[in-house]
Amino acid sequence: MKKNYFLTIALAAILVGCHSSKTYSDIMNEFRSENGAEYFSVPTALLKIGTAAIPKSDGGKLARSISAVRVLDLSDCSQSVRNRFLKRIADANDEGYEPFVQTNEKDEQTRVLMRVDDEYVREILIASADRADCQMVQIKGKIRLEDVQQIVDENIDKIK
């Protein structure tokens, strides 16, 4: 009997630990079916067609290196769903990502993270959540770091 009791406690501890450290993909998959959620994934073939018309000088080279885009918007979901999403973003597992921009305030979380492999950005993740709006964008591909830097350099004055 004692053995079963300890086994149950150990299993519960593992489940709680796994639940609290979800990846961003897990979070997107968890919330995409919520009532009021808007989710879409752009197929690779459609990306290739859409980026073919963009000139290299306007970021076409960078755009053609993107292989997948997923977007989640929870702005039309209930307040309880948005609050849960805000908590999940705050507790998410950032392992393997490099922070690009991050703000942590009481009722607002914004993260722009990149997963970098050698000289390529393999994934860009943008997660923004507050009490009214919650969005997440996941971009995957094989994007050269120098192409990302060039886009930032060309547009930095527009941001200021």
C-alpha positions in Angstrom: 0.0 0.0 0.0 2.8 2.4 0.9 4.5 1.6 -2.4 1.4 2.6 -4.4 1.0 5.8 -2.3 4.6 7.0 -3.1 4.2 6.0 -6.8 1.0 8.1 -7.0 2.8 11.1 -5.4 5.8 10.8 -7.8 3.5 10.6 -10.8 1.6 13.7 -9.7 4.8 15.6 -9.2 6.0 14.7 -12.7 2.7 15.7 -14.2 2.7 19.1 -12.4 6.3 19.7 -13.5 5.6 18.9 -17.2 2.4 21.0 -17.1 4.2 24.1 -15.9 7.1 24.1 -18.4 5.3 23.9 -21.8 7.0 24.8 -25.0 5.5 27.6 -27.1 4.4 25.1 -29.7 2.5 23.2 -26.9 0.9 26.5 -25.9 -0.2 27.3 -29.4 -1.7 23.8 -29.9 -3.4 24.0 -26.5 -5.2 27.3 -27.2 -5.9 27.2 -31.0 -9.1 25.2 -30.4 -10.5 27.6 -27.7 -13.9 29.2 -28.4 -13.2 32.5 -30.2 -9.6 31.7 -31.1 -8.3 32.5 -34.5 -5.6 30.2 -35.7 -4.0 29.6 -39.1 -1.0 28.0 -40.6 0.4 29.0 -43.9 1.3 26.0 -46.0 4.9 25.9 -47.4 3.6 25.8 -51.0 1.6 28.9 -50.5 4.6 30.6 -48.9 6.7 29.7 -51.9 4.2 31.1 -54.4 3.7 34.3 -52.3 7.4 35.0 -51.8 8.3 34.4 -55.5 7.0 37.9 -56.4 9.0 39.8 -53.8 12.2 41.3 -55.2 15.4 40.5 -53.4 16.0 44.1 -52.6 12.7 44.3 -50.7 13.4 41.3 -48.4 12.6 38.6 -51.0 15.7 36.7 -50.1 14.7 36.6 -46.5 11.1 35.8 -47.3 12.1 32.8 -49.4 14.0 31.3 -46.6 10.8 31.0 -44.5 9.3 27.5 -44.5 6.3 27.8 -42.1 4.2 30.5 -40.4 1.6 29.9 -37.7 -0.5 32.6 -36.1 -2.8 32.5 -33.0 -5.0 35.3 -31.9 -7.1 35.0 -28.7 -8.4 38.6 -28.7 -12.0 37.4 -29.1 -11.7 34.7 -26.4 -13.1 35.0 -22.9 -11.2 36.8 -20.2 -10.4 33.5 -18.4 -8.8 32.1 -21.6 -6.7 35.2 -22.0 -5.6 35.1 -18.4 -4.7 31.4 -18.7 -2.7 32.3 -21.9 -0.9 35.1 -20.1 0.1 32.7 -17.3 1.3 30.1 -19.8 3.4 32.6 -21.6 5.0 33.8 -18.3 5.8 30.2 -17.3 6.8 28.9 -20.8 10.0 27.0 -21.3 12.5 29.3 -23.1 15.2 26.6 -23.4 16.9 26.6 -26.8 15.7 30.2 -27.6 17.7 33.4 -27.5 15.8 36.4 -26.3 15.6 39.2 -28.8 13.0 41.4 -27.0 11.4 40.6 -23.7 9.1 42.6 -21.3 7.6 41.2 -18.2 5.1 43.4 -16.4 2.4 42.3 -14.0 -0.4 42.0 -16.6 1.6 42.0 -19.8 4.1 39.7 -21.4 5.9 40.3 -24.7 8.6 38.0 -26.0 10.5 37.9 -29.3 12.7 34.8 -29.2 14.9 33.2 -31.8 16.2 29.7 -32.1 19.6 30.0 -33.7 21.6 27.2 -35.2 25.2 28.1 -36.4 24.6 31.1 -38.8 20.9 30.6 -39.3 17.8 31.5 -37.5 15.6 28.4 -37.4 12.6 29.9 -35.6 11.3 33.3 -34.6 8.6 33.3 -32.0 6.6 36.4 -31.1 4.3 36.1 -28.1 2.3 39.1 -26.8 -0.3 38.8 -24.0 -2.1 41.2 -21.8 -5.6 41.3 -20.3 -7.2 42.4 -23.6 -5.1 41.0 -26.5 -3.2 37.8 -26.9 -1.3 36.8 -30.0 1.5 34.4 -30.9 3.3 34.1 -34.2 5.8 31.3 -35.0 8.0 31.6 -38.1 10.2 28.7 -39.1 12.9 28.4 -41.7 16.6 28.7 -42.5 17.1 32.5 -42.3 20.7 33.8 -42.5 21.6 36.0 -39.5 23.0 38.6 -41.8 19.7 38.9 -43.7 17.9 39.5 -40.4 20.5 42.1 -39.4 20.1 43.8 -42.8 16.3 44.1 -42.4 16.7 45.5 -38.9 19.3 48.0 -40.1 17.2 49.1 -43.0 14.1 49.7 -40.8 15.5 50.9 -37.5 14.8 54.5 -38.4 11.1 53.7 -39.1 10.7 52.2 -35.6 12.1 55.3 -33.8 
